[in-house]
Amino acid sequence: MAVKQEIEFTINPDGSIGIEVKGVSGSSCTELTREIEEALGIVTNRTYTSEYYQTEEVAQTTVSVGGADEE
């Protein structure tokens, strides 16, 4: 069953922006927000949730084209 992934943005009164990722385990959360962070400016603080320290679920797909004995 797929887990719902969310990115929540908070704009603070001082103009700083908070980004919280939910439903993503492991370091893939930082990859998910990388482009957004680059567009917004300099990251001044990063706090990791307990999900960050959980093992990432990785899906692997193998695709074969043609037969192994084909020449």
Chimera marker file (.cmm) of the C-alpha trace (Angstrom):
<marker_set name="trace">
<marker id="1" x="0.000" y="0.000" z="0.000" r="1" g="1" b="0" radius="0.5"/>
<marker id="2" x="1.378" y="3.410" z="-0.969" r="1" g="1" b="0" radius="0.5"/>
<marker id="3" x="2.034" y="5.968" z="1.750" r="1" g="1" b="0" radius="0.5"/>
<marker id="4" x="0.729" y="9.487" z="1.249" r="1" g="1" b="0" radius="0.5"/>
<marker id="5" x="3.595" y="11.950" z="0.809" r="1" g="1" b="0" radius="0.5"/>
<marker id="6" x="3.070" y="15.593" z="1.753" r="1" g="1" b="0" radius="0.5"/>
<marker id="7" x="5.124" y="18.778" z="1.693" r="1" g="1" b="0" radius="0.5"/>
<marker id="8" x="3.828" y="21.478" z="4.033" r="1" g="1" b="0" radius="0.5"/>
<marker id="9" x="5.007" y="25.091" z="3.705" r="1" g="1" b="0" radius="0.5"/>
<marker id="10" x="4.838" y="27.682" z="6.475" r="1" g="1" b="0" radius="0.5"/>
<marker id="11" x="5.504" y="31.366" z="5.822" r="1" g="1" b="0" radius="0.5"/>
<marker id="12" x="6.527" y="33.013" z="9.093" r="1" g="1" b="0" radius="0.5"/>
<marker id="13" x="5.894" y="36.675" z="10.023" r="1" g="1" b="0" radius="0.5"/>
<marker id="14" x="9.601" y="37.453" z="9.528" r="1" g="1" b="0" radius="0.5"/>
<marker id="15" x="9.404" y="36.192" z="5.925" r="1" g="1" b="0" radius="0.5"/>
<marker id="16" x="11.262" y="32.946" z="6.506" r="1" g="1" b="0" radius="0.5"/>
<marker id="17" x="9.739" y="29.809" z="5.034" r="1" g="1" b="0" radius="0.5"/>
<marker id="18" x="9.465" y="26.434" z="6.730" r="1" g="1" b="0" radius="0.5"/>
<marker id="19" x="9.162" y="23.197" z="4.790" r="1" g="1" b="0" radius="0.5"/>
<marker id="20" x="7.995" y="19.983" z="6.446" r="1" g="1" b="0" radius="0.5"/>
<marker id="21" x="7.961" y="16.656" z="4.601" r="1" g="1" b="0" radius="0.5"/>
<marker id="22" x="5.582" y="13.949" z="5.791" r="1" g="1" b="0" radius="0.5"/>
<marker id="23" x="5.281" y="10.325" z="4.690" r="1" g="1" b="0" radius="0.5"/>
<marker id="24" x="8.841" y="10.031" z="3.368" r="1" g="1" b="0" radius="0.5"/>
<marker id="25" x="11.418" y="7.946" z="5.194" r="1" g="1" b="0" radius="0.5"/>
<marker id="26" x="15.165" y="8.254" z="4.979" r="1" g="1" b="0" radius="0.5"/>
<marker id="27" x="17.187" y="10.943" z="3.272" r="1" g="1" b="0" radius="0.5"/>
<marker id="28" x="14.954" y="11.010" z="0.175" r="1" g="1" b="0" radius="0.5"/>
<marker id="29" x="13.044" y="13.878" z="1.829" r="1" g="1" b="0" radius="0.5"/>
<marker id="30" x="15.980" y="16.219" z="1.202" r="1" g="1" b="0" radius="0.5"/>
<marker id="31" x="16.106" y="15.148" z="-2.457" r="1" g="1" b="0" radius="0.5"/>
<marker id="32" x="12.367" y="15.757" z="-2.714" r="1" g="1" b="0" radius="0.5"/>
<marker id="33" x="12.728" y="19.384" z="-1.567" r="1" g="1" b="0" radius="0.5"/>
<marker id="34" x="16.153" y="20.175" z="-3.083" r="1" g="1" b="0" radius="0.5"/>
<marker id="35" x="14.903" y="22.160" z="-6.084" r="1" g="1" b="0" radius="0.5"/>
<marker id="36" x="12.352" y="24.038" z="-3.990" r="1" g="1" b="0" radius="0.5"/>
<marker id="37" x="15.024" y="25.005" z="-1.454" r="1" g="1" b="0" radius="0.5"/>
<marker id="38" x="17.360" y="26.182" z="-4.218" r="1" g="1" b="0" radius="0.5"/>
<marker id="39" x="14.610" y="28.368" z="-5.685" r="1" g="1" b="0" radius="0.5"/>
<marker id="40" x="13.690" y="29.889" z="-2.308" r="1" g="1" b="0" radius="0.5"/>
<marker id="41" x="17.192" y="30.812" z="-1.134" r="1" g="1" b="0" radius="0.5"/>
<marker id="42" x="19.690" y="29.731" z="1.491" r="1" g="1" b="0" radius="0.5"/>
<marker id="43" x="18.781" y="27.029" z="4.006" r="1" g="1" b="0" radius="0.5"/>
<marker id="44" x="19.616" y="28.455" z="7.435" r="1" g="1" b="0" radius="0.5"/>
<marker id="45" x="18.365" y="25.581" z="9.591" r="1" g="1" b="0" radius="0.5"/>
<marker id="46" x="17.435" y="21.948" z="9.010" r="1" g="1" b="0" radius="0.5"/>
<marker id="47" x="15.748" y="19.716" z="11.588" r="1" g="1" b="0" radius="0.5"/>
<marker id="48" x="15.192" y="16.036" z="10.854" r="1" g="1" b="0" radius="0.5"/>
<marker id="49" x="12.120" y="14.140" z="12.054" r="1" g="1" b="0" radius="0.5"/>
<marker id="50" x="12.187" y="10.537" z="13.239" r="1" g="1" b="0" radius="0.5"/>
<marker id="51" x="11.114" y="9.486" z="9.713" r="1" g="1" b="0" radius="0.5"/>
<marker id="52" x="14.502" y="10.682" z="8.410" r="1" g="1" b="0" radius="0.5"/>
<marker id="53" x="16.270" y="8.046" z="10.499" r="1" g="1" b="0" radius="0.5"/>
<marker id="54" x="14.004" y="5.192" z="9.343" r="1" g="1" b="0" radius="0.5"/>
<marker id="55" x="15.129" y="2.818" z="6.622" r="1" g="1" b="0" radius="0.5"/>
<marker id="56" x="14.132" y="3.910" z="3.150" r="1" g="1" b="0" radius="0.5"/>
<marker id="57" x="11.929" y="1.621" z="1.134" r="1" g="1" b="0" radius="0.5"/>
<marker id="58" x="13.519" y="1.148" z="-2.258" r="1" g="1" b="0" radius="0.5"/>
<marker id="59" x="11.682" y="-0.232" z="-5.265" r="1" g="1" b="0" radius="0.5"/>
<marker id="60" x="13.783" y="-2.005" z="-7.838" r="1" g="1" b="0" radius="0.5"/>
<marker id="61" x="12.649" y="-2.885" z="-11.337" r="1" g="1" b="0" radius="0.5"/>
<marker id="62" x="14.551" y="-5.088" z="-13.755" r="1" g="1" b="0" radius="0.5"/>
<marker id="63" x="13.729" y="-4.905" z="-17.459" r="1" g="1" b="0" radius="0.5"/>
<marker id="64" x="14.991" y="-7.500" z="-19.942" r="1" g="1" b="0" radius="0.5"/>
<marker id="65" x="14.823" y="-6.943" z="-23.671" r="1" g="1" b="0" radius="0.5"/>
<marker id="66" x="14.944" y="-10.016" z="-25.914" r="1" g="1" b="0" radius="0.5"/>
<marker id="67" x="16.098" y="-13.483" z="-24.890" r="1" g="1" b="0" radius="0.5"/>
<marker id="68" x="19.400" y="-14.271" z="-23.218" r="1" g="1" b="0" radius="0.5"/>
<marker id="69" x="20.397" y="-16.618" z="-26.062" r="1" g="1" b="0" radius="0.5"/>
<marker id="70" x="19.425" y="-14.189" z="-28.843" r="1" g="1" b="0" radius="0.5"/>
<marker id="71" x="22.173" y="-13.167" z="-31.280" r="1" g="1" b="0" radius="0.5"/>
<link id1="1" id2="2" r="1" g="1" b="0" radius="0.2"/>
<link id1="2" id2="3" r="1" g="1" b="0" radius="0.2"/>
<link id1="3" id2="4" r="1" g="1" b="0" radius="0.2"/>
<link id1="4" id2="5" r="1" g="1" b="0" radius="0.2"/>
<link id1="5" id2="6" r="1" g="1" b="0" radius="0.2"/>
<link id1="6" id2="7" r="1" g="1" b="0" radius="0.2"/>
<link id1="7" id2="8" r="1" g="1" b="0" radius="0.2"/>
<link id1="8" id2="9" r="1" g="1" b="0" radius="0.2"/>
<link id1="9" id2="10" r="1" g="1" b="0" radius="0.2"/>
<link id1="10" id2="11" r="1" g="1" b="0" radius="0.2"/>
<link id1="11" id2="12" r="1" g="1" b="0" radius="0.2"/>
<link id1="12" id2="13" r="1" g="1" b="0" radius="0.2"/>
<link id1="13" id2="14" r="1" g="1" b="0" radius="0.2"/>
<link id1="14" id2="15" r="1" g="1" b="0" radius="0.2"/>
<link id1="15" id2="16" r="1" g="1" b="0" radius="0.2"/>
<link id1="16" id2="17" r="1" g="1" b="0" radius="0.2"/>
<link id1="17" id2="18" r="1" g="1" b="0" radius="0.2"/>
<link id1="18" id2="19" r="1" g="1" b="0" radius="0.2"/>
<link id1="19" id2="20" r="1" g="1" b="0" radius="0.2"/>
<link id1="20" id2="21" r="1" g="1" b="0" radius="0.2"/>
<link id1="21" id2="22" r="1" g="1" b="0" radius="0.2"/>
<link id1="22" id2="23" r="1" g="1" b="0" radius="0.2"/>
<link id1="23" id2="24" r="1" g="1" b="0" radius="0.2"/>
<link id1="24" id2="25" r="1" g="1" b="0" radius="0.2"/>
<link id1="25" id2="26" r="1" g="1" b="0" radius="0.2"/>
<link id1="26" id2="27" r="1" g="1" b="0" radius="0.2"/>
<link id1="27" id2="28" r="1" g="1" b="0" radius="0.2"/>
<link id1="28" id2="29" r="1" g="1" b="0" radius="0.2"/>
<link id1="29" id2="30" r="1" g="1" b="0" radius="0.2"/>
<link id1="30" id2="31" r="1" g="1" b="0" radius="0.2"/>
<link id1="31" id2="32" r="1" g="1" b="0" radius="0.2"/>
<link id1="32" id2="33" r="1" g="1" b="0" radius="0.2"/>
<link id1="33" id2="34" r="1" g="1" b="0" radius="0.2"/>
<link id1="34" id2="35" r="1" g="1" b="0" radius="0.2"/>
<link id1="35" id2="36" r="1" g="1" b="0" radius="0.2"/>
<link id1="36" id2="37" r="1" g="1" b="0" radius="0.2"/>
<link id1="37" id2="38" r="1" g="1" b="0" radius="0.2"/>
<link id1="38" id2="39" r="1" g="1" b="0" radius="0.2"/>
<link id1="39" id2="40" r="1" g="1" b="0" radius="0.2"/>
<link id1="40" id2="41" r="1" g="1" b="0" radius="0.2"/>
<link id1="41" id2="42" r="1" g="1" b="0" radius="0.2"/>
<link id1="42" id2="43" r="1" g="1" b="0" radius="0.2"/>
<link id1="43" id2="44" r="1" g="1" b="0" radius="0.2"/>
<link id1="44" id2="45" r="1" g="1" b="0" radius="0.2"/>
<link id1="45" id2="46" r="1" g="1" b="0" radius="0.2"/>
<link id1="46" id2="47" r="1" g="1" b="0" radius="0.2"/>
<link id1="47" id2="48" r="1" g="1" b="0" radius="0.2"/>
<link id1="48" id2="49" r="1" g="1" b="0" radius="0.2"/>
<link id1="49" id2="50" r="1" g="1" b="0" radius="0.2"/>
<link id1="50" id2="51" r="1" g="1" b="0" radius="0.2"/>
<link id1="51" id2="52" r="1" g="1" b="0" radius="0.2"/>
<link id1="52" id2="53" r="1" g="1" b="0" radius="0.2"/>
<link id1="53" id2="54" r="1" g="1" b="0" radius="0.2"/>
<link id1="54" id2="55" r="1" g="1" b="0" radius="0.2"/>
<link id1="55" id2="56" r="1" g="1" b="0" radius="0.2"/>
<link id1="56" id2="57" r="1" g="1" b="0" radius="0.2"/>
<link id1="57" id2="58" r="1" g="1" b="0" radius="0.2"/>
<link id1="58" id2="59" r="1" g="1" b="0" radius="0.2"/>
<link id1="59" id2="60" r="1" g="1" b="0" radius="0.2"/>
<link id1="60" id2="61" r="1" g="1" b="0" radius="0.2"/>
<link id1="61" id2="62" r="1" g="1" b="0" radius="0.2"/>
<link id1="62" id2="63" r="1" g="1" b="0" radius="0.2"/>
<link id1="63" id2="64" r="1" g="1" b="0" radius="0.2"/>
<link id1="64" id2="65" r="1" g="1" b="0" radius="0.2"/>
<link id1="65" id2="66" r="1" g="1" b="0" radius="0.2"/>
<link id1="66" id2="67" r="1" g="1" b="0" radius="0.2"/>
<link id1="67" id2="68" r="1" g="1" b="0" radius="0.2"/>
<link id1="68" id2="69" r="1" g="1" b="0" radius="0.2"/>
<link id1="69" id2="70" r="1" g="1" b="0" radius="0.2"/>
<link id1="70" id2="71" r="1" g="1" b="0" radius="0.2"/>
</marker_set>
